[in-house]
Amino acid sequence: MTDQRAWSIVETSAFDPVARVSPHARLKDLREQCPVHRDEAVKTWFLTRYGDVRETVNDRSLWRHWSRSEEGALLRRMDRDDEGDRIDSILSLDEPDHSRVRLPLAKAFYARINAMKPQIEAIIDRVIDEAPADRPFDLIADLGVPIPILVIAAILGVEEERFREFREWSEASILGLNPLRTPEETARMEWGSGMLTEYFTELMAARRAAPKDDLISDMVKLQAEGVPLSDGEIRVNLSALLIGGNLTTTDLIGNGVWLLLNHPEELAKLKADPSLAAATVEEILRYESPVAITNRVISEEREVGGCPMHVHQSVITSLHAANRDPEIFEDPDRFDITRKHVPHVAFGGGSHICIGAPLARIEAKQALVRLFERFPDLHLAGDEPTWRALPFFRGMEALVVAG
């Protein structure tokens, strides 16, 4: 489908300073004018309608790995390391390797989350209790960043005396999600990733010798029982859980608090009825999800919205645009925590649906309830937030609040 405007996918991302503050007006225009758009400059299709997005992310026949896309596609350009004998995480694996790795990892991960739910909630409560009550504080730095890192550290089995180092390595590794990072940031990223690899290698050896009640012990036990996973595959996917889950959960908490403080009538509903916390998290995910897009690669000739798509062409689906499609969501630009539930696509879909979704929901729900219990008069105390210039993610660099 074509239109009179030469749309660029970059204009809808945090690469663009206007879209960085709010991408939704441009995405609305694109969804209305050209919902199946071909950006030839980056050799990529861009989908913005809920129906097209949901059908695409749920289609298990489509490919995921960047190497299957045509030369010049944005997906190839965004890949941070396409040289050497790299082990891919489940984020980019195709079948049959995707199921071989993801299924045992997901089973162990979800069992661990369920078993540790009280401990997870206690960690969140402790971080919030340590937030200063006598002065303004940065919600992102003081709550949003430490909560997911400390939670995943506990799930993995990181010793408490190593938490500070683990957090430093984790924050350094997350820089890999920024394709515009400086040489200094690249060096820091490589340092953090290397330290995590070394540390996970040590932990796996230690757990083989003396198992503990943690996810790393679960994974090496599965491996010993015959599940076909290499040490490298275990390490890279534990790192993927850490890196992908930390940033997005930080943004989910931060975006949620920002939305509630800017919509006091909705915050009043939550305070009056904390049982609305789960619905509140779903509305935050729909309205201002931390992840803006997900991608697939065409595996066989097809047509979407009257547009022919060819094998090896890359498709980017806009989760933000789909989650505000008026064909699906009534008054979609209104933030309403009591909205009649319609499934959003904030976590993608199909076999590649976000593996960390259950944990993110637990963390965000507990954080919101506990935060407003401890700080019933919490309010914004700084300037307008600065949105992070990280393409295809949505979150704030800082959010100053006071109780």
SENUKOL-16979 format. One record per residue (C-alpha): x, y, z; residue in one letter; residue number from 1. Coordinates in Angstrom, 1 decimal. Layout:
N
<<X,Y,Z>,A,NUM>
...
END
This chain:
403
<<0.0,0.0,0.0>,M,1>
<<1.3,3.5,-0.8>,T,2>
<<0.4,7.0,0.2>,D,3>
<<1.4,10.5,-0.7>,Q,4>
<<3.7,10.9,2.3>,R,5>
<<7.2,9.2,2.2>,A,6>
<<7.0,7.6,5.7>,W,7>
<<10.1,6.4,7.4>,S,8>
<<10.0,3.8,10.2>,I,9>
<<12.7,5.9,11.9>,V,10>
<<10.2,8.8,12.3>,E,11>
<<8.1,6.6,14.6>,T,12>
<<11.0,5.6,16.8>,S,13>
<<13.1,7.1,19.6>,A,14>
<<15.7,8.0,16.9>,F,15>
<<13.4,10.9,16.1>,D,16>
<<13.2,13.6,18.9>,P,17>
<<9.4,14.2,18.3>,V,18>
<<8.5,10.5,18.4>,A,19>
<<10.8,10.0,21.4>,R,20>
<<8.5,12.2,23.5>,V,21>
<<5.4,10.6,22.0>,S,22>
<<5.2,8.3,19.0>,P,23>
<<1.4,7.9,19.0>,H,24>
<<0.3,10.8,16.8>,A,25>
<<2.5,9.7,13.9>,R,26>
<<1.6,6.0,14.4>,L,27>
<<-2.1,7.0,14.2>,K,28>
<<-1.5,8.9,11.0>,D,29>
<<0.3,6.0,9.5>,L,30>
<<-2.3,3.4,10.6>,R,31>
<<-5.0,5.5,9.0>,E,32>
<<-3.2,6.5,5.8>,Q,33>
<<-0.9,3.5,5.1>,C,34>
<<-1.4,0.6,7.6>,P,35>
<<0.7,-1.8,5.4>,V,36>
<<3.7,0.3,4.6>,H,37>
<<6.9,-0.5,2.7>,R,38>
<<9.9,1.5,3.8>,D,39>
<<12.3,0.9,0.9>,E,40>
<<15.1,2.8,2.5>,A,41>
<<15.4,0.1,5.1>,V,42>
<<13.9,-2.7,3.0>,K,43>
<<11.2,-3.4,5.6>,T,44>
<<7.4,-3.7,5.8>,W,45>
<<5.8,-1.8,8.7>,F,46>
<<2.4,-2.9,10.0>,L,47>
<<0.2,-0.8,12.3>,T,48>
<<-3.3,-2.3,12.4>,R,49>
<<-4.1,-4.6,15.3>,Y,50>
<<-5.5,-7.4,13.1>,G,51>
<<-2.4,-7.5,10.8>,D,52>
<<0.0,-7.2,13.8>,V,53>
<<-1.7,-10.0,15.8>,R,54>
<<-2.0,-12.3,12.8>,E,55>
<<1.7,-11.8,12.0>,T,56>
<<3.1,-12.3,15.5>,V,57>
<<1.0,-15.4,16.0>,N,58>
<<2.0,-17.0,12.7>,D,59>
<<4.5,-19.7,13.6>,R,60>
<<5.5,-20.3,10.0>,S,61>
<<7.3,-17.0,9.8>,L,62>
<<11.0,-16.8,10.5>,W,63>
<<12.6,-14.8,13.3>,R,64>
<<16.4,-14.9,12.7>,H,65>
<<17.9,-11.7,11.2>,W,66>
<<20.1,-13.7,8.8>,S,67>
<<17.1,-14.8,6.8>,R,68>
<<16.1,-11.2,5.9>,S,69>
<<17.3,-9.6,2.7>,E,70>
<<20.4,-7.6,2.4>,E,71>
<<19.9,-4.0,3.6>,G,72>
<<17.0,-4.8,5.8>,A,73>
<<16.8,-2.8,9.1>,L,74>
<<16.8,-6.0,11.0>,L,75>
<<20.2,-6.8,9.7>,R,76>
<<21.5,-3.3,10.4>,R,77>
<<20.2,-3.4,14.0>,M,78>
<<22.0,-6.7,14.8>,D,79>
<<24.8,-5.8,17.1>,R,80>
<<27.2,-8.7,16.2>,D,81>
<<27.0,-10.7,13.1>,D,82>
<<30.5,-12.0,13.1>,E,83>
<<32.1,-15.1,14.6>,G,84>
<<30.6,-18.2,16.0>,D,85>
<<27.9,-16.6,18.0>,R,86>
<<25.3,-18.6,19.9>,I,87>
<<21.8,-17.1,19.5>,D,88>
<<19.3,-16.8,22.3>,S,89>
<<15.7,-17.8,21.9>,I,90>
<<14.9,-14.2,20.9>,L,91>
<<16.2,-14.9,17.4>,S,92>
<<16.1,-18.7,17.0>,L,93>
<<13.9,-20.5,14.5>,D,94>
<<12.6,-24.0,14.7>,E,95>
<<13.6,-26.7,15.6>,P,96>
<<16.2,-25.0,17.8>,D,97>
<<13.8,-22.5,19.2>,H,98>
<<11.5,-25.1,20.8>,S,99>
<<14.5,-27.3,21.8>,R,100>
<<15.9,-24.4,23.9>,V,101>
<<12.8,-22.5,24.9>,R,102>
<<10.6,-25.2,26.2>,L,103>
<<12.8,-26.6,29.0>,P,104>
<<14.0,-23.0,29.9>,L,105>
<<10.4,-21.8,30.1>,A,106>
<<9.3,-24.8,32.2>,K,107>
<<12.1,-24.3,34.7>,A,108>
<<11.7,-20.5,34.7>,F,109>
<<8.0,-20.5,35.3>,Y,110>
<<8.2,-23.1,38.1>,A,111>
<<10.9,-21.0,39.7>,R,112>
<<8.8,-17.9,39.5>,I,113>
<<5.8,-19.6,41.1>,N,114>
<<7.9,-21.1,43.9>,A,115>
<<9.6,-17.8,44.6>,M,116>
<<6.6,-15.4,44.4>,K,117>
<<6.6,-14.5,48.1>,P,118>
<<10.4,-13.9,47.9>,Q,119>
<<10.0,-11.8,44.8>,I,120>
<<7.3,-9.6,46.5>,E,121>
<<9.6,-9.3,49.6>,A,122>
<<12.5,-8.0,47.5>,I,123>
<<10.2,-5.4,45.9>,I,124>
<<8.8,-4.3,49.3>,D,125>
<<12.4,-3.9,50.6>,R,126>
<<13.5,-1.7,47.7>,V,127>
<<10.4,0.5,48.1>,I,128>
<<10.9,0.7,51.9>,D,129>
<<14.4,2.0,51.3>,E,130>
<<13.2,4.8,49.1>,A,131>
<<13.6,8.2,50.9>,P,132>
<<10.4,9.6,52.4>,A,133>
<<12.0,13.0,53.4>,D,134>
<<13.1,14.2,50.0>,R,135>
<<12.4,13.8,46.3>,P,136>
<<14.0,10.8,44.6>,F,137>
<<14.4,9.4,41.1>,D,138>
<<11.9,6.6,40.7>,L,139>
<<13.8,5.1,37.8>,I,140>
<<17.2,4.9,39.6>,A,141>
<<16.0,4.1,43.0>,D,142>
<<13.2,1.6,42.2>,L,143>
<<12.8,0.9,38.5>,G,144>
<<16.4,-0.2,37.9>,V,145>
<<17.1,-2.2,41.1>,P,146>
<<13.8,-4.1,41.4>,I,147>
<<14.1,-6.3,38.3>,P,148>
<<17.9,-6.8,38.7>,I,149>
<<17.6,-7.9,42.3>,L,150>
<<14.6,-10.2,41.4>,V,151>
<<16.4,-11.9,38.6>,I,152>
<<19.5,-12.2,40.6>,A,153>
<<17.6,-14.1,43.3>,A,154>
<<15.9,-16.3,40.8>,I,155>
<<19.2,-17.2,39.1>,L,156>
<<20.9,-17.8,42.4>,G,157>
<<23.4,-14.9,42.6>,V,158>
<<25.0,-14.7,46.0>,E,159>
<<23.9,-11.6,47.9>,E,160>
<<27.5,-10.4,48.3>,E,161>
<<27.8,-10.3,44.5>,R,162>
<<24.6,-8.3,43.9>,F,163>
<<26.4,-5.0,43.5>,R,164>
<<28.8,-6.4,40.9>,E,165>
<<25.9,-8.3,39.2>,F,166>
<<24.0,-5.0,38.9>,R,167>
<<27.0,-3.2,37.4>,E,168>
<<27.6,-6.0,34.8>,W,169>
<<23.9,-6.1,34.0>,S,170>
<<23.6,-2.3,33.5>,E,171>
<<26.7,-2.4,31.3>,A,172>
<<25.3,-5.3,29.2>,S,173>
<<22.0,-3.4,28.6>,I,174>
<<24.0,-0.9,26.6>,L,175>
<<24.0,-3.5,23.8>,G,176>
<<20.4,-2.6,23.0>,L,177>
<<21.5,0.9,21.9>,N,178>
<<22.7,0.9,18.3>,P,179>
<<23.9,4.5,18.7>,L,180>
<<26.2,3.8,21.7>,R,181>
<<29.5,5.5,21.8>,T,182>
<<32.8,3.6,21.6>,P,183>
<<33.1,4.0,25.4>,E,184>
<<29.7,2.5,25.9>,E,185>
<<30.6,-0.4,23.5>,T,186>
<<33.7,-1.1,25.6>,A,187>
<<31.6,-1.0,28.8>,R,188>
<<29.0,-3.3,27.2>,M,189>
<<31.7,-5.8,26.2>,E,190>
<<33.2,-5.7,29.7>,W,191>
<<29.8,-6.3,31.3>,G,192>
<<28.9,-9.1,28.9>,S,193>
<<32.3,-10.7,29.4>,G,194>
<<32.0,-10.6,33.2>,M,195>
<<28.5,-12.1,33.1>,L,196>
<<29.7,-14.9,30.9>,T,197>
<<32.6,-15.6,33.2>,E,198>
<<30.3,-15.4,36.3>,Y,199>
<<27.6,-17.7,34.8>,F,200>
<<30.3,-20.2,33.9>,T,201>
<<31.5,-20.2,37.5>,E,202>
<<28.0,-20.6,38.9>,L,203>
<<27.1,-23.5,36.5>,M,204>
<<30.3,-25.3,37.6>,A,205>
<<29.5,-24.6,41.3>,A,206>
<<25.9,-25.8,40.9>,R,207>
<<27.0,-29.0,39.3>,R,208>
<<29.2,-29.7,42.3>,A,209>
<<26.7,-28.5,44.9>,A,210>
<<23.1,-27.8,43.6>,P,211>
<<21.1,-25.1,45.3>,K,212>
<<17.5,-24.0,45.1>,D,213>
<<17.8,-21.7,42.1>,D,214>
<<17.3,-21.5,38.3>,L,215>
<<20.9,-22.2,37.4>,I,216>
<<20.8,-25.5,39.4>,S,217>
<<17.5,-26.3,37.6>,D,218>
<<19.1,-25.8,34.1>,M,219>
<<22.3,-27.8,34.8>,V,220>
<<20.2,-30.6,36.3>,K,221>
<<18.1,-30.7,33.1>,L,222>
<<21.2,-30.8,31.0>,Q,223>
<<22.6,-33.7,33.1>,A,224>
<<19.3,-35.5,32.7>,E,225>
<<19.7,-35.5,28.9>,G,226>
<<18.0,-32.3,27.8>,V,227>
<<20.0,-31.2,24.7>,P,228>
<<21.3,-27.8,25.8>,L,229>
<<25.0,-26.7,25.6>,S,230>
<<26.7,-24.7,28.3>,D,231>
<<26.8,-21.8,25.8>,G,232>
<<23.1,-22.0,25.2>,E,233>
<<22.3,-21.9,28.9>,I,234>
<<24.6,-18.9,29.4>,R,235>
<<23.3,-16.9,26.5>,V,236>
<<19.7,-17.4,27.4>,N,237>
<<20.2,-16.6,31.1>,L,238>
<<21.9,-13.4,29.9>,S,239>
<<18.9,-12.7,27.6>,A,240>
<<16.5,-13.1,30.5>,L,241>
<<18.6,-10.6,32.4>,L,242>
<<19.2,-8.0,29.7>,I,243>
<<15.8,-8.1,28.0>,G,244>
<<13.7,-8.4,31.2>,G,245>
<<15.5,-5.8,33.3>,N,246>
<<15.2,-2.8,30.9>,L,247>
<<11.6,-3.5,30.0>,T,248>
<<10.4,-4.1,33.6>,T,249>
<<12.1,-0.9,34.6>,T,250>
<<10.2,0.9,31.9>,D,251>
<<6.9,-0.9,32.8>,L,252>
<<7.2,0.3,36.4>,I,253>
<<8.3,3.8,35.4>,G,254>
<<5.7,4.3,32.6>,N,255>
<<3.0,3.0,35.0>,G,256>
<<3.8,5.4,37.8>,V,257>
<<4.1,8.3,35.4>,W,258>
<<0.7,7.5,33.8>,L,259>
<<-1.0,7.1,37.2>,L,260>
<<0.4,10.4,38.5>,L,261>
<<-0.8,12.1,35.3>,N,262>
<<-4.2,10.5,35.6>,H,263>
<<-5.2,11.1,39.2>,P,264>
<<-8.8,9.8,38.6>,E,265>
<<-7.3,6.4,37.6>,E,266>
<<-4.9,6.4,40.6>,L,267>
<<-7.8,7.1,42.9>,A,268>
<<-9.6,4.0,41.5>,K,269>
<<-6.5,1.9,42.2>,L,270>
<<-6.0,3.3,45.7>,K,271>
<<-9.7,2.6,46.5>,A,272>
<<-9.6,-0.9,45.2>,D,273>
<<-6.1,-2.5,45.1>,P,274>
<<-7.6,-5.6,43.4>,S,275>
<<-7.5,-3.5,40.2>,L,276>
<<-3.7,-3.8,40.2>,A,277>
<<-3.6,-6.6,37.6>,A,278>
<<-6.0,-4.7,35.3>,A,279>
<<-3.9,-1.5,35.8>,T,280>
<<-0.8,-3.3,34.7>,V,281>
<<-2.6,-4.6,31.5>,E,282>
<<-3.8,-1.0,30.7>,E,283>
<<-0.3,0.3,31.2>,I,284>
<<1.0,-2.3,28.8>,L,285>
<<-1.6,-1.4,26.3>,R,286>
<<-1.3,2.3,26.6>,Y,287>
<<2.5,2.8,26.9>,E,288>
<<4.2,-0.5,26.5>,S,289>
<<8.0,-0.7,27.0>,P,290>
<<8.6,-2.5,23.8>,V,291>
<<7.5,-0.7,20.6>,A,292>
<<8.0,-3.3,17.9>,I,293>
<<8.7,-6.9,17.1>,T,294>
<<9.8,-8.4,13.9>,N,295>
<<9.4,-11.4,11.6>,R,296>
<<10.8,-12.5,8.2>,V,297>
<<8.6,-13.7,5.4>,I,298>
<<9.0,-17.5,4.8>,S,299>
<<6.7,-17.9,1.9>,E,300>
<<4.9,-15.7,-0.6>,E,301>
<<1.9,-14.0,1.0>,R,302>
<<-0.3,-10.9,0.9>,E,303>
<<-1.2,-8.6,3.7>,V,304>
<<-3.7,-5.8,3.2>,G,305>
<<-3.5,-6.2,-0.5>,G,306>
<<0.2,-5.9,-0.5>,C,307>
<<2.3,-8.8,-1.9>,P,308>
<<5.2,-9.8,0.4>,M,309>
<<8.1,-12.0,-0.8>,H,310>
<<10.3,-14.6,0.9>,V,311>
<<13.1,-13.0,2.9>,H,312>
<<11.5,-9.7,3.2>,Q,313>
<<11.5,-8.2,6.8>,S,314>
<<8.4,-7.2,8.6>,V,315>
<<8.3,-4.9,11.6>,I,316>
<<5.0,-4.8,13.6>,T,317>
<<4.2,-1.8,15.6>,S,318>
<<2.9,-2.9,19.0>,L,319>
<<2.3,0.7,20.0>,H,320>
<<0.1,1.3,17.0>,A,321>
<<-1.8,-2.0,17.3>,A,322>
<<-2.6,-1.3,21.0>,N,323>
<<-4.3,1.9,20.1>,R,324>
<<-6.3,0.7,17.1>,D,325>
<<-9.8,2.2,17.4>,P,326>
<<-11.2,-0.8,15.5>,E,327>
<<-10.3,-2.9,18.6>,I,328>
<<-10.1,-0.6,21.5>,F,329>
<<-12.9,1.9,22.3>,E,330>
<<-11.5,5.4,22.8>,D,331>
<<-8.0,4.0,22.5>,P,332>
<<-6.2,7.2,23.5>,D,333>
<<-7.9,7.3,26.9>,R,334>
<<-6.0,5.7,29.8>,F,335>
<<-8.6,3.7,31.7>,D,336>
<<-7.7,1.0,34.3>,I,337>
<<-11.3,-0.3,34.3>,T,338>
<<-11.4,-0.7,30.6>,R,339>
<<-13.2,-3.9,29.3>,K,340>
<<-10.3,-6.3,28.7>,H,341>
<<-9.3,-7.0,25.1>,V,342>
<<-6.0,-8.8,24.6>,P,343>
<<-3.2,-6.3,23.8>,H,344>
<<0.0,-7.3,21.9>,V,345>
<<2.6,-5.6,24.2>,A,346>
<<4.3,-9.0,24.7>,F,347>
<<4.2,-10.0,21.0>,G,348>
<<2.7,-13.4,20.4>,G,349>
<<3.0,-16.9,19.0>,G,350>
<<5.9,-19.1,19.9>,S,351>
<<8.1,-16.0,20.5>,H,352>
<<5.7,-14.3,23.0>,I,353>
<<7.8,-12.7,25.7>,C,354>
<<9.1,-15.4,28.0>,I,355>
<<9.4,-12.9,30.9>,G,356>
<<5.8,-11.7,30.7>,A,357>
<<4.6,-13.5,33.9>,P,358>
<<7.5,-12.2,35.9>,L,359>
<<7.0,-8.6,34.6>,A,360>
<<3.4,-8.7,35.6>,R,361>
<<4.2,-9.9,39.1>,I,362>
<<6.9,-7.2,39.6>,E,363>
<<4.8,-4.4,38.2>,A,364>
<<1.7,-5.3,40.1>,K,365>
<<3.5,-5.6,43.5>,Q,366>
<<5.6,-2.4,42.8>,A,367>
<<2.5,-0.3,42.1>,L,368>
<<0.5,-1.5,45.0>,V,369>
<<3.3,-1.3,47.5>,R,370>
<<4.6,2.1,46.3>,L,371>
<<1.2,3.9,46.7>,F,372>
<<0.7,2.2,50.0>,E,373>
<<4.0,3.6,51.4>,R,374>
<<3.6,6.9,49.6>,F,375>
<<-0.1,7.7,49.4>,P,376>
<<0.7,11.4,48.5>,D,377>
<<3.3,10.5,45.9>,L,378>
<<3.5,13.3,43.2>,H,379>
<<5.8,14.4,40.4>,L,380>
<<8.5,16.7,41.8>,A,381>
<<10.7,17.5,38.8>,G,382>
<<10.6,18.7,35.3>,D,383>
<<8.9,16.8,32.5>,E,384>
<<10.7,13.4,32.1>,P,385>
<<13.4,12.9,29.5>,T,386>
<<12.5,9.9,27.4>,W,387>
<<15.3,7.6,26.6>,R,388>
<<16.8,7.8,23.1>,A,389>
<<16.8,4.0,22.7>,L,390>
<<15.1,3.0,19.4>,P,391>
<<12.1,0.6,19.6>,F,392>
<<11.9,0.8,23.4>,F,393>
<<9.9,3.3,25.5>,R,394>
<<11.0,4.5,28.8>,G,395>
<<12.3,7.4,30.8>,M,396>
<<15.9,8.3,31.8>,E,397>
<<14.6,9.7,35.1>,A,398>
<<11.4,10.4,36.9>,L,399>
<<11.7,12.6,40.0>,V,400>
<<8.9,12.1,42.6>,V,401>
<<8.3,12.9,46.2>,A,402>
<<6.0,11.4,48.8>,G,403>
END
